[in-house]
């Protein structure tokens, strides 16, 4: 299995528009973060996790790889704002999208032209698969386990695929979801910044959850400019915890 971080930033991206802080003015490419998204390649299947407003640029960086399905964590714009750009991947049957029922309803309201009875020529077509978060599901031969978490008051999903667990935008994680993460080799978890936030893990929150899961290795994502500079924060982290950055590609053992 291979995981490529397409974007590792929060909703504003980094640098943030109109900001002149040290992070936003950094020349270190590790500090330049598009909105959070990832590509998982496993068993010949390419799974996109979230499709934010930077999707077009992210695909160009990778020379437009094949995509077989989209897994959506939640409906916030920084995670779904690029869905229209999936049109080159759509077929007459519709590009497969896996999401919670509330996300499916929102997409149909937000993109009615993609689901119209009289389909407009050239418009994207999507085949929505509504997830029951209590049970794993299969995409071809790949088993995907939903990981329910709370994003303030919003119920959202992370995903476990084999020995990878990918969670973004979490603020509260139940004991049941913690149990589903046990035994993973690689944990990806959000860490917005140092200071407390109403709907996101802080760095300390993320490190606490990593300590409970005990993966071999963990990667931090969904970081704001308030997270700090990559070069300053990485040395302060445990030896098995890394700050993910855009374009980073890692192998995950079976």
C-alpha positions in Angstrom: 0.0 0.0 0.0 1.1 3.5 -0.8 -0.2 6.8 0.7 0.5 10.1 -1.0 -0.4 13.3 0.9 -2.0 15.6 -1.7 -2.6 18.3 0.7 -1.9 18.7 4.5 -3.4 22.2 5.3 -6.5 23.4 6.9 -9.4 25.2 5.2 -7.5 28.4 4.6 -4.4 26.7 3.2 -0.9 27.8 4.0 0.2 30.5 3.3 -3.0 32.1 4.2 -4.2 35.0 2.1 -3.3 38.4 3.5 -1.1 37.0 6.3 2.5 38.0 6.8 3.4 35.7 9.7 6.7 33.8 9.6 5.0 30.6 8.5 3.1 32.2 5.7 6.3 33.9 4.5 8.4 30.8 4.8 10.4 29.7 1.8 10.5 26.1 3.0 8.2 24.0 0.8 7.3 21.9 3.8 5.4 24.9 5.1 3.3 25.3 1.9 0.0 23.4 2.4 -2.9 22.9 0.1 -6.2 21.7 1.5 -6.2 18.2 3.1 -6.6 15.2 0.7 -4.8 11.9 0.1 -4.4 9.2 -2.4 -4.3 5.5 -1.3 -3.0 2.9 -3.7 -3.7 -0.6 -2.7 -4.3 -3.9 -4.5 -4.4 -2.1 -7.8 -7.2 0.3 -6.6 -6.6 4.0 -6.3 -8.8 5.6 -3.6 -9.0 9.4 -3.2 -9.8 10.6 0.3 -11.6 14.0 0.0 -11.7 16.2 -3.0 -11.1 19.8 -1.9 -10.8 23.1 -3.9 -7.1 22.3 -4.7 -7.9 19.0 -6.3 -7.1 20.2 -9.9 -3.6 21.4 -8.9 -3.0 18.3 -6.8 -3.7 16.0 -9.7 -1.5 17.9 -12.0 1.4 17.5 -9.6 1.0 13.7 -9.9 0.5 13.8 -13.7 -3.2 12.9 -13.4 -3.2 9.4 -11.9 -6.0 7.0 -12.4 -8.7 7.2 -9.7 -11.2 4.4 -8.9 -13.4 5.9 -6.1 -13.7 8.9 -3.7 -14.1 8.5 0.1 -15.5 11.7 1.7 -14.9 12.4 5.3 -17.4 15.2 5.6 -19.2 17.9 3.7 -17.2 21.0 4.6 -16.1 22.9 1.5 -12.3 22.3 2.0 -13.0 18.6 1.7 -15.6 18.5 -1.2 -15.1 21.8 -3.1 -13.2 20.2 -6.0 -15.7 17.5 -6.9 -16.8 19.1 -10.2 -13.2 18.7 -11.3 -13.6 14.9 -11.2 -15.5 15.1 -14.5 -12.6 13.6 -16.6 -12.8 10.6 -14.3 -16.6 10.1 -14.7 -18.1 7.4 -16.9 -21.7 6.9 -18.0 -22.2 4.8 -14.9 -21.0 7.6 -12.6 -17.8 8.0 -10.6 -18.1 6.0 -7.3 -18.4 8.2 -4.2 -18.6 6.8 -0.7 -20.0 9.0 2.0 -22.4 9.4 4.9 -26.1 9.9 4.0 -26.0 13.6 5.1 -23.1 14.2 2.8 -25.0 12.5 -0.1 -28.0 14.8 0.5 -25.7 17.9 0.6 -24.0 16.9 -2.7 -27.3 16.4 -4.5 -28.4 19.9 -3.3 -25.1 21.5 -4.0 -24.5 19.9 -7.4 -28.1 19.3 -8.8 -26.8 19.2 -12.4 -24.8 16.1 -11.6 -27.9 14.2 -10.6 -30.5 15.6 -12.9 -32.9 13.2 -14.7 -32.1 15.0 -18.0 -28.4 15.0 -17.6 -26.6 18.0 -19.1 -24.0 16.9 -21.7 -20.5 17.0 -20.2 -21.6 17.4 -16.6 -20.0 15.0 -14.1 -21.9 11.9 -13.2 -21.5 10.3 -9.7 -22.6 7.0 -8.3 -23.3 7.7 -4.6 -22.8 4.8 -2.1 -24.1 5.8 1.3 -22.1 4.4 4.2 -23.4 2.8 7.3 -20.7 3.8 9.6 -21.2 0.7 11.8 -19.9 -1.7 9.2 -16.9 -2.1 6.8 -17.6 -2.1 3.1 -15.6 -3.2 0.0 -14.4 -1.4 -3.0 -13.4 -4.2 -5.3 -11.1 -6.3 -3.1 -10.3 -3.5 -0.7 -12.0 -3.5 2.7 -12.6 -0.1 4.2 -13.7 0.4 7.8 -15.4 3.7 8.7 -14.0 5.5 11.7 -16.7 7.8 13.2 -15.4 10.9 15.0 -16.8 14.2 16.1 -15.9 17.5 14.4 -17.4 19.7 17.1 -21.1 19.0 16.7 -20.7 17.3 13.3 -20.5 13.6 12.9 -17.8 12.8 10.3 -15.7 9.8 9.2 -12.1 8.7 9.1 -11.2 5.5 7.3 -9.1 2.4 8.1 -7.7 0.6 5.1 -5.6 -2.4 6.0 -3.0 -1.2 8.5 -3.6 2.5 7.7 -5.9 4.7 9.7 -6.7 8.2 8.3 -8.5 10.7 10.4 -8.9 14.4 9.8 -10.9 17.2 11.5 -11.4 15.2 14.7 -12.2 16.9 18.0 -13.6 13.9 19.9 -12.8 10.2 19.2 -14.9 7.5 21.0 -13.5 4.4 22.6 -15.1 2.3 19.9 -13.3 4.2 17.2 -10.1 3.9 19.2 -10.5 0.2 19.3 -10.9 0.1 15.5 -7.6 1.9 15.2 -5.7 -0.6 17.3 -3.1 -2.7 15.4 -2.5 -0.1 12.6 1.0 0.4 11.4 0.5 4.0 10.2 -1.9 6.5 11.8 -2.7 9.8 10.1 -4.3 12.3 12.4 -5.2 16.0 12.4 -3.2 18.5 14.5 -4.4 22.1 13.7 -2.1 24.1 16.0 -0.8 24.4 19.6 -3.6 26.5 21.0 -7.0 24.9 21.9 -9.6 24.9 19.1 -13.4 24.2 19.3 -13.5 21.6 16.5 -10.0 20.3 15.9 -7.3 18.4 17.7 -4.3 20.4 18.9 -0.8 19.1 18.6 -1.1 17.8 22.2 -4.5 16.2 21.5 -3.0 14.4 18.5 0.0 13.1 20.5 -2.3 11.9 23.2 -4.4 9.9 20.7 -1.2 8.5 19.0 -0.1 7.3 22.5 -3.3 5.4 22.9 -3.3 3.8 19.5 0.5 3.0 19.6 1.1 2.8 15.8 4.6 2.1 14.5 4.5 5.6 12.9 2.2 8.5 12.8 1.8 11.6 10.5 0.2 14.9 11.4 -2.1 16.6 8.9 -4.7 19.4 8.6 -2.3 22.1 10.0 -2.9 25.8 10.0 -0.2 28.6 9.9 -0.5 28.7 13.7 0.9 25.2 13.8 4.4 26.7 13.4 7.2 26.1 11.0 8.0 22.5 10.0 11.7 22.9 10.8 10.9 24.2 14.3 8.2 21.7 15.3 9.5 18.4 13.9 12.5 18.2 16.4 10.1 18.5 19.3 8.0 15.5 18.4 8.4 11.9 19.4 10.7 9.9 17.2 7.9 8.0 15.5 5.7 11.1 14.8 6.2 13.1 11.6 4.7 16.2 10.2 3.3 15.3 6.8 3.8 17.6 3.9 2.3 18.0 0.4 3.6 15.5 -2.0 5.0 13.1 0.6 4.6 9.5 -0.4 5.0 6.6 2.0 4.8 2.8 1.9 2.6 1.0 4.4 3.5 -2.7 5.0 0.8 -5.4 4.8 
